[in-house]
Amino acid sequence: MSSIRLTVAQALVRFLAAQYSERDGERHRLIEACWGIFGHGNVAGIGQALVENGQGAGAPLPYLQGRSEQAMVHAAVGFARQRDRLSAQAVTTSIGPGATNLVTGAALATVNRLPVLLLPGDTFATRPADPVLQQLEHPDAGDISVNDALRPVSRWFDRVHRPEALIPAALHAMRVLTDPAKTGAVTLALPQDVQAEAYAWPEEFFAERVWHIPRPAPDADALAQVADAVRAAHRPLLVAGGGVHHSRAEDALRALADATGIPVASTQAGKGSLGHDHPCDVGGIGHTGTAVADDLARTADLVLGVGTRWTDFTTASGTLFQHPGVRFASLTVSADDAHKMAGLPLVADARAGLDALTAALAGHHVTDAYREEYAAGCAAWADVTTSVLLPADDQAPPTQPQVLGALAAVVGDDDVIINAAGSLPGDLHRYWRARSPRQYHVEYGYSCMGYEIPAAIGVRLAAPDRTVWALVGDGTYLMGPTELVTAVQEGVPVKLVLLQNHGYASIGGLSEQTGAERFGTAYRFRAADGSYTGDPLPVDLAANAASFGLRVLRARTWAELRAALARARDEPGPVCVYVETDPTPSGPPPQAWWDVPVAGTSERPAARAARTAYERAVRDRRHHL
């Protein structure tokens, strides 16, 4: 058997450059690039291997320079989501704080079932000195390093102690990255001495390898059970989750809706699965959902979930589905998710399962009365949406939903809107009218502040023909603006919409609702009593964005904002549109509850009143058995 002598790092880079995914006969590069920040734990290993690999877009494994380890993972996750999990990116860091900074990004990737390959350096396998720089001395075990913090947030974790161990470790890593039911963050911890060690590798290790991503078909008996349940239902409701997008099952979902008339609600990850103008689309569901979707959910006697994990926002913390005889069915590639809500499990690829279910339901259709009911609900919610998004006076500062109205007036059908945290996800889920399957990109599985800007870079790298918008409040911006430097360096024309509302608006409202009186949520000077209720801080975030190299467009009114957004869309480079919003609440309250426990006893009237409301709401919680 012929061999090639390379270091472990060189071998890993060459191996990754030869990996491909394939689904439906289409082949894709599996690992398209490697993000990296270098320290002593990876500079002479992975760093040297990437230099030897070549630089720039034509390199076998292109290198991308980041500024924050967490943000690099977010960028890779945005890339993978835009590519429907068929391609991914790697992220390399040094041992120490570089490695532990990966934990948040890894958790986000795993929670959202999105593939990313993490390659943190590790302490010496050979232990030439004990301890070495940045070694964690654990009192009960000598083989633990800070990388072990990545174990619970990774779908696969391995530490490569010897060169020859890389072969099975790398193959296992690719297997998990391409498993539609198990994918997420995959970590290969690489001791710094092992990275630089030379070894005679079998040539076969570097041969092109194609990882087939299957579309498992549903079991015939399970399919029949679900089809029978749908036919027997008087008020069925379909809930589309992120799995519809990952499977590229939008056409199959539309075919089912067209054939049966079953109304379709969507989770945050599933929004856009059905076009907003389709007669069966009833909008977002759950705590951030529309009135029509939540009213249908309360009276549904069968709920069919497709590619959803049934999170608490979707189920309104177990209070939403109130029909006394409600049953659930779950079509998902994950057997773990299929059995949630004590539902009928239909374990299958979303597209394959929807195709099979449409065939099994041939000739079945909901009643005209049911269609007329939800059509009237959709029309009423459309009127609400228009009143919330459009101002009465376009010369006044916009509210946050009115910012979305101005944006909706200028975006193209194929633009991508990115958000993750704060009150914006709620406004987007309720009011945004998604015009294409990939337009709506809200990360709400982990709802991670700081995701939006790096994710926008990743999405644009994955889809260079699309205009990408990152919607960010001041709280999120201050969490992690540094990748704007990367956007400038790489010429990635992301469009940053920066909303200044002087604090954590979402948590401020939640704090008030739960009796905590907006404590610690405003960005203000201290008042005489020591509370943060003084004047707003004189922070100029627009100037900060300009200091990173962005062109900044300031808007004071709704009319100025709409014009600035239109100019920003035509900018060839990264640009920031900055607007200070009117904090006046606009729009109806949430249409369904969400469980945030309230103090069981308190001397403060606000907390006592909140507890009374909490006890009233929690009575509706059900365990569906």
C-alpha positions in Angstrom: 0.0 0.0 0.0 1.5 3.3 -1.0 1.7 6.2 1.5 2.2 9.9 1.7 4.3 11.5 4.6 2.5 14.5 6.0 1.8 16.0 9.4 -1.5 15.3 11.0 -2.7 18.9 10.3 -1.6 18.6 6.6 -3.3 15.3 6.3 -6.5 16.6 7.8 -6.6 19.6 5.5 -6.0 17.4 2.4 -8.7 15.0 3.6 -11.3 17.7 4.1 -10.6 19.1 0.6 -11.6 15.7 -0.9 -15.0 15.3 0.9 -18.3 15.7 -0.9 -22.0 15.4 -0.1 -24.6 14.1 -2.5 -28.4 14.2 -2.4 -30.8 13.7 -5.3 -27.8 13.2 -7.6 -26.3 16.6 -6.9 -22.8 16.7 -5.5 -21.5 19.5 -3.2 -18.2 20.3 -1.5 -18.8 19.1 2.1 -16.3 21.5 3.8 -16.0 24.6 1.6 -13.6 26.7 3.8 -11.9 27.0 7.1 -12.3 29.9 9.4 -9.4 30.5 11.8 -7.8 32.5 14.6 -4.4 31.3 15.5 -2.5 31.0 18.7 0.2 28.7 20.0 -2.2 25.8 20.0 -2.8 25.7 16.3 -0.5 28.1 14.6 2.3 25.6 13.8 -0.2 22.8 13.0 -3.4 23.7 11.3 -2.0 27.2 10.5 1.0 25.8 8.8 -1.1 23.3 6.9 -3.4 25.9 5.6 -0.4 28.0 4.4 0.9 24.9 2.6 -2.6 24.2 1.2 -2.6 27.6 -0.6 -4.6 30.7 0.0 -7.6 32.4 -1.7 -10.7 31.1 -3.4 -8.8 28.7 -5.6 -7.2 26.8 -2.7 -8.3 23.2 -2.0 -9.5 24.4 1.4 -9.8 28.2 1.4 -9.0 30.1 4.6 -11.2 32.8 6.1 -9.9 35.2 8.8 -12.2 35.9 11.7 -12.1 38.2 14.7 -14.1 36.2 17.3 -14.1 32.5 17.8 -17.8 32.4 18.6 -18.6 34.6 15.6 -16.7 32.3 13.3 -19.0 29.5 14.3 -22.0 31.7 13.7 -20.8 32.5 10.2 -20.3 28.8 9.5 -23.8 28.0 10.8 -25.3 30.7 8.6 -23.5 29.3 5.6 -24.7 25.7 6.4 -28.3 26.8 6.8 -28.3 28.7 3.5 -26.9 25.6 1.8 -29.6 23.4 3.3 -26.9 21.5 5.3 -25.4 20.1 2.1 -22.2 22.0 2.6 -20.5 23.2 5.8 -17.4 25.1 7.0 -14.7 24.3 9.5 -13.5 26.5 12.4 -10.0 26.3 13.9 -8.8 27.9 17.2 -6.0 27.6 19.7 -6.4 25.9 23.0 -7.5 28.0 26.0 -9.9 30.9 25.6 -10.0 30.4 21.8 -11.4 26.9 22.3 -13.9 27.8 25.1 -15.1 30.7 23.0 -16.5 28.0 20.6 -19.0 26.7 23.2 -21.8 29.1 22.5 -21.6 28.7 18.7 -21.4 25.0 19.1 -24.5 24.9 21.2 -26.3 27.0 18.6 -25.3 24.7 15.8 -26.4 21.6 17.7 -29.7 23.0 19.0 -30.6 24.0 15.4 -29.2 20.7 13.9 -26.8 22.6 11.6 -23.4 21.1 10.6 -20.2 22.8 11.6 -16.7 21.2 12.0 -14.8 22.5 15.0 -11.0 22.0 15.1 -9.7 23.4 18.4 -6.1 22.9 19.4 -5.5 21.0 22.6 -2.8 20.7 25.2 0.2 18.4 24.6 -0.6 14.7 24.2 3.0 13.8 25.2 3.0 16.1 28.3 6.5 17.4 28.0 5.8 19.7 30.9 3.0 19.6 33.4 1.2 22.0 33.3 1.7 23.8 30.0 0.3 27.2 29.2 -3.5 27.3 29.3 -3.8 23.7 30.6 -6.7 23.1 32.9 -5.5 21.2 36.0 -8.5 19.1 37.0 -8.2 17.7 40.6 -9.8 14.4 39.7 -8.5 13.6 36.2 -5.3 14.2 34.3 -6.7 13.9 30.8 -9.3 16.7 30.9 -8.8 19.9 29.0 -11.0 22.9 28.4 -12.1 21.3 25.2 -14.2 18.9 27.2 -16.6 21.8 27.7 -17.5 21.1 24.1 -18.6 17.6 24.7 -22.2 18.3 25.8 -22.8 20.8 22.9 -21.3 18.6 20.2 -23.1 15.8 18.3 -19.7 14.1 17.9 -16.5 14.7 19.9 -13.1 13.0 19.6 -9.6 13.9 20.7 -6.9 12.8 18.3 -4.1 11.6 20.7 -2.1 9.8 17.9 -1.7 10.4 14.2 -3.2 7.1 13.1 -6.3 8.0 15.2 -7.2 10.7 12.8 -8.4 8.3 10.2 -11.4 6.9 12.1 -12.0 10.2 13.8 -12.2 12.1 10.6 -14.5 9.5 9.0 -16.8 9.5 12.0 -16.9 13.3 11.8 -18.0 13.3 8.2 -20.6 10.7 8.9 -22.3 12.8 11.6 -22.0 16.1 9.6 -24.0 14.5 6.8 -26.6 12.6 9.0 -29.8 14.6 8.6 -31.1 13.3 11.9 -27.9 13.7 14.0 -26.0 16.6 12.5 -24.8 19.6 14.5 -21.5 20.7 15.9 -18.7 18.1 15.4 -15.5 18.6 17.4 -12.1 17.1 16.7 -9.8 18.3 19.5 -6.2 18.3 18.2 -3.3 18.3 20.6 -0.8 20.8 19.4 2.1 18.4 19.3 0.1 15.8 17.5 -0.9 18.4 14.8 2.7 18.8 13.9 3.7 15.2 14.0 4.6 13.5 10.7 3.1 10.1 9.7 3.0 7.9 6.6 -0.7 8.1 5.5 -2.3 5.6 3.1 -3.1 7.3 -0.1 -6.6 6.0 0.0 -7.3 8.3 2.9 -7.1 11.3 0.5 -9.2 9.9 -2.3 -12.4 11.7 -3.1 -15.2 10.5 -0.9 -18.9 11.2 -1.5 -21.3 11.0 1.5 -24.8 10.2 0.3 -27.6 12.0 2.2 -30.6 9.8 2.0 -34.3 10.5 1.9 -35.7 7.7 4.0 -39.3 6.8 3.0 -42.0 6.4 5.6 -43.0 3.0 6.9 -46.2 1.9 5.2 -48.1 1.1 8.3 -47.2 4.3 10.0 -48.2 6.2 6.9 -51.5 4.5 6.8 -52.1 5.4 10.5 -51.4 9.1 9.9 -53.4 9.2 6.7 -56.4 7.7 8.6 -56.0 10.2 11.4 -56.0 13.1 8.9 -59.1 11.8 7.1 -61.0 11.4 10.4 -60.1 14.9 11.6 -62.6 17.8 11.3 -60.2 20.5 12.1 -56.7 19.5 11.0 -53.7 21.9 11.3 -50.2 21.4 9.8 -47.2 22.9 11.6 -44.2 23.4 9.3 -40.8 23.4 11.0 -37.2 23.9 9.8 -37.0 20.4 8.5 -39.2 21.4 5.5 -36.4 23.8 4.4 -33.6 21.4 5.2 -35.2 18.8 3.0 -36.1 21.3 0.3 -39.7 20.0 0.7 -41.5 23.3 0.1 -43.0 22.1 -3.2 -44.2 18.9 -1.6 -45.8 20.9 1.2 -47.5 23.2 -1.2 -48.8 20.2 -3.2 -50.3 18.7 0.0 -51.9 22.1 0.9 -53.3 22.5 -2.6 -54.7 19.0 -2.6 -56.3 18.9 0.9 -56.8 22.6 2.0 -55.3 21.9 5.4 -54.1 25.2 6.9 -50.4 25.5 7.4 -48.8 27.4 10.3 -45.1 27.7 10.7 -42.5 27.7 13.5 -39.7 30.3 13.4 -37.4 27.9 11.6 -40.2 26.8 9.2 -41.5 30.3 8.2 -41.5 30.7 4.4 -42.1 27.0 3.8 -45.4 28.1 2.3 -45.6 31.5 0.6 -47.4 34.2 2.6 -49.8 34.6 -0.3 -50.8 30.9 -0.4 -54.5 30.5 0.7 -53.5 27.8 3.2 -50.7 29.9 4.9 -51.9 31.1 8.3 -48.6 32.5 9.5 -46.5 31.9 12.6 -47.7 29.8 15.5 -47.3 29.9 19.2 -46.3 32.7 21.5 -45.0 34.8 18.6 -47.7 33.6 16.2 -50.6 35.2 14.4 -54.1 35.4 15.9 -55.5 33.1 13.1 -52.9 30.4 13.6 -53.2 30.3 17.3 -57.0 30.3 17.2 -56.9 27.3 14.8 -54.4 25.6 17.1 -56.7 25.9 20.1 -59.5 24.1 18.3 -57.5 21.7 16.1 -58.4 18.0 16.6 -55.4 16.8 14.7 -52.0 18.6 14.5 -49.5 17.3 12.0 -46.0 18.5 12.6 -43.5 18.4 9.8 -39.8 18.8 10.7 -40.5 20.5 14.0 -39.0 19.9 17.5 -42.2 21.1 19.3 -40.5 23.8 21.4 -42.2 25.8 24.1 -42.6 28.8 21.9 -44.5 26.7 19.3 -46.7 25.0 21.9 -47.1 28.1 24.1 -45.5 26.2 26.9 -48.0 23.4 26.6 -51.1 25.7 26.7 -52.0 26.2 23.1 -53.6 23.0 21.8 -56.8 22.9 23.9 -59.2 20.6 22.0 -60.2 17.9 24.4 -59.6 15.1 21.9 -56.6 16.6 20.1 -54.1 14.1 18.6 -50.7 14.7 17.1 -48.7 13.2 14.3 -45.0 14.0 13.6 -43.4 13.6 10.2 -39.6 14.1 10.8 -36.4 12.4 10.0 -35.5 12.3 13.7 -37.1 9.4 15.6 -36.5 11.3 18.9 -38.7 14.2 17.7 -41.3 12.0 16.0 -42.5 10.6 19.4 -42.9 14.0 21.1 -46.4 15.2 22.1 -47.3 11.5 22.3 -47.9 11.7 18.6 -48.2 9.2 15.8 -44.6 8.9 14.6 -43.9 9.1 10.9 -40.1 8.8 10.7 -39.1 9.9 7.2 -37.4 12.6 5.2 -39.8 15.6 5.0 -40.1 15.7 1.2 -40.5 11.9 0.9 -43.0 11.8 3.7 -45.1 14.7 2.3 -45.1 13.1 -1.1 -46.3 9.8 0.3 -48.9 11.5 2.5 -50.3 13.5 -0.4 -50.7 10.3 -2.4 -52.3 8.5 0.6 -54.8 11.4 1.1 -55.9 11.5 -2.6 -59.4 12.8 -2.8 -59.5 14.1 0.8 -60.2 17.8 1.4 -61.2 19.8 4.4 -64.7 21.3 4.4 -65.6 24.5 2.7 -66.7 25.9 6.0 -63.3 25.3 7.6 -61.5 26.9 4.6 -63.8 29.9 4.8 -63.2 30.2 8.5 -59.4 30.4 8.3 -59.5 32.5 5.2 -61.5 35.1 7.1 -59.0 34.9 9.9 -56.1 35.5 7.5 -57.8 38.5 6.0 -58.4 40.0 9.5 -54.7 39.4 10.4 -53.6 41.0 7.1 -55.4 44.1 8.1 -53.7 44.1 11.5 -50.3 43.6 9.9 -50.8 46.5 7.5 -51.9 48.8 10.4 -48.8 47.8 12.4 -46.2 48.0 9.7 -47.2 51.3 8.1 -47.1 54.7 9.9 -49.9 57.3 10.0 -47.1 59.9 9.7 -44.1 59.0 7.7 -42.2 62.1 9.1 -42.2 60.6 12.6 -39.6 58.3 14.1 -40.6 54.7 13.3 -41.6 52.0 15.8 -39.8 48.7 15.5 -42.5 47.0 13.5 -42.6 50.1 11.2 -38.9 49.5 10.5 -39.9 46.1 9.2 -42.6 47.8 7.1 -40.0 50.1 5.5 -37.7 47.2 4.9 -40.5 45.2 3.3 -41.1 48.0 0.8 -37.5 47.8 -0.6 -36.3 44.2 -0.3 -36.4 41.8 -3.3 -38.1 38.4 -3.3 -34.7 36.7 -3.0 -33.2 38.9 -0.3 -32.4 37.2 3.0 -33.5 38.7 6.4 -31.4 37.6 9.4 -32.3 38.0 13.1 -31.9 36.0 16.2 -32.7 37.7 19.5 -34.6 40.4 21.3 -38.1 41.5 20.4 -37.5 41.5 16.6 -38.0 37.7 16.3 -41.5 38.1 17.6 -42.3 41.0 15.3 -40.8 39.2 12.3 -42.7 35.9 13.1 -46.0 37.8 13.4 -45.8 40.3 10.7 -43.1 39.5 8.1 -44.6 38.2 4.8 -42.0 35.8 3.4 -41.9 35.9 -0.3 -39.5 33.0 -1.0 -38.4 29.9 1.0 -35.0 31.3 2.0 -35.9 34.9 2.7 -36.7 34.4 6.4 -33.6 33.5 8.4 -34.3 33.8 12.1 -32.2 31.7 14.5 -34.6 31.0 17.4 -33.6 27.6 18.5 -30.8 29.1 20.7 -31.8 32.8 20.2 -28.2 33.9 20.4 -27.4 37.6 20.6 -24.5 38.3 18.4 -25.5 35.8 15.7 -26.8 38.1 13.1 -23.7 39.9 11.7 -21.4 36.9 11.3 -24.3 34.8 10.1 -25.0 37.4 7.4 -21.4 37.0 6.2 -21.8 33.2 6.1 -25.1 33.5 4.2 -23.7 35.8 1.7 -20.7 33.5 1.1 -23.1 30.7 0.6 -25.3 32.7 -1.8 -23.3 35.5 -3.4 -26.2 36.4 -5.7 -28.5 37.4 -2.8 -28.8 40.6 -0.9 -28.4 39.9 2.8 -29.8 42.0 5.7 -28.7 41.7 9.3 -31.3 43.2 11.7 -29.8 44.1 15.0 -30.8 46.1 18.1 -28.3 48.0 20.2 -28.1 45.3 22.8 -27.2 42.7 20.2 -24.8 45.0 18.4 -22.8 45.6 21.5 -22.5 41.8 22.0 -20.5 41.3 18.9 -19.9 43.8 16.1 -16.3 42.8 15.4 -17.0 40.7 12.3 -18.0 43.9 10.5 -14.2 44.2 10.1 -14.3 40.8 8.3 -17.1 42.0 6.0 -15.0 45.0 5.1 -11.8 43.0 4.6 -13.5 40.4 2.4 -15.7 42.8 0.6 -18.9 41.0 1.7 -21.7 43.5 1.1 -23.9 42.8 4.1 -26.6 45.3 4.9 -26.7 46.0 8.6 -30.0 47.6 10.0 -29.1 48.9 13.4 -32.0 49.9 15.7 -31.2 52.1 18.7 -33.7 51.6 21.5 -31.4 52.2 24.5 -31.4 48.8 26.1 -32.8 45.3 26.0 -36.3 46.0 24.8 -37.5 42.4 24.7 -36.3 41.5 28.2 -37.5 44.9 29.5 -41.0 44.1 28.4 -40.8 40.6 29.8 -39.4 42.0 33.1 -42.3 44.3 33.4 -44.8 41.6 32.6 -43.3 39.3 35.3 -43.0 41.8 38.1 -39.3 42.6 37.8 -40.1 46.2 36.8 -37.6 46.4 33.9 -34.7 46.1 36.3 -31.3 46.1 34.6 -32.6 46.3 31.1 -32.1 50.0 30.1 -28.8 51.5 28.9 -28.9 54.6 31.1 -26.9 56.5 33.7 -27.6 55.8 37.3 -30.1 58.1 38.9 -29.8 59.6 42.4 -31.3 56.5 44.0 -28.7 54.2 42.3 -31.1 52.8 39.7 -30.3 52.8 36.0 -33.1 55.3 35.3 -31.1 58.4 34.4 -30.4 59.8 31.0 -29.7 57.5 28.0 -26.0 56.8 27.5 -24.5 59.0 24.9 -23.3 56.1 22.8 -23.0 56.6 19.0 -23.2 53.1 17.5 -23.4 54.6 14.0 -20.0 56.2 14.5 -18.7 52.8 15.8 -19.9 51.0 12.7 -18.2 53.7 10.6 -15.0 53.2 12.5 -15.0 49.6 11.2 -15.1 50.8 7.6 -18.8 50.7 6.8 -20.7 53.4 5.0 -23.4 54.6 7.5 -26.7 56.0 6.5 -28.6 57.7 9.4 -32.4 58.0 9.3 -34.6 60.0 11.7 -38.1 59.4 10.2 -39.9 56.5 8.5 -39.6 58.3 5.1 -35.9 58.8 5.6 -35.5 55.2 6.7 -37.2 53.8 3.6 -35.0 55.9 1.4 -31.9 54.9 3.3 -32.8 51.2 3.0 -33.2 51.6 -0.7 -29.8 53.3 -1.1 -28.2 50.6 1.1 -29.6 47.8 -1.1 -27.7 49.3 -4.0 -24.4 49.8 -2.1 -21.6 47.5 -3.5 -20.0 47.1 -0.1 -21.0 46.6 3.6 -23.3 49.4 4.8 -25.1 50.3 8.0 -28.6 51.9 8.2 -29.0 53.4 11.6 -32.3 54.5 13.1 -33.5 55.5 16.6 -36.9 53.9 17.1 -40.0 55.1 18.8 -40.3 52.8 21.9 -44.1 53.1 22.0 -45.7 49.6 21.9 -47.5 49.0 18.7 -49.6 46.1 17.6 -51.6 43.6 19.6 -50.1 41.6 22.5 -48.9 38.1 22.1 -51.6 35.8 20.9 -50.5 32.9 23.2 -48.8 32.5 26.5 -45.2 31.6 27.3 -44.0 30.2 30.6 -41.5 32.5 32.5 -42.0 31.6 36.2 -42.9 34.5 38.5 -41.8 35.0 42.1 -44.0 32.9 44.4 -44.0 35.5 47.1 -43.0 39.2 47.1 -43.6 42.4 49.0 -43.8 44.4 45.7 -47.2 44.9 44.2 -46.0 44.4 40.6 -44.6 40.9 41.4 -47.8 39.9 43.3 -50.0 41.0 40.4 -47.7 39.1 37.9 -48.0 36.0 40.1 -51.8 36.1 40.0 -51.7 36.4 36.2 -49.2 33.5 36.0 -51.2 31.2 38.1 -54.2 31.9 36.0 -52.3 31.2 32.7 -50.6 28.0 33.9 -53.9 26.3 34.6 -54.2 25.7 30.8 -51.0 23.6 30.6 -51.5 20.1 29.3 -49.4 17.1 28.9 -50.6 15.4 25.8 -50.8 11.7 26.5 
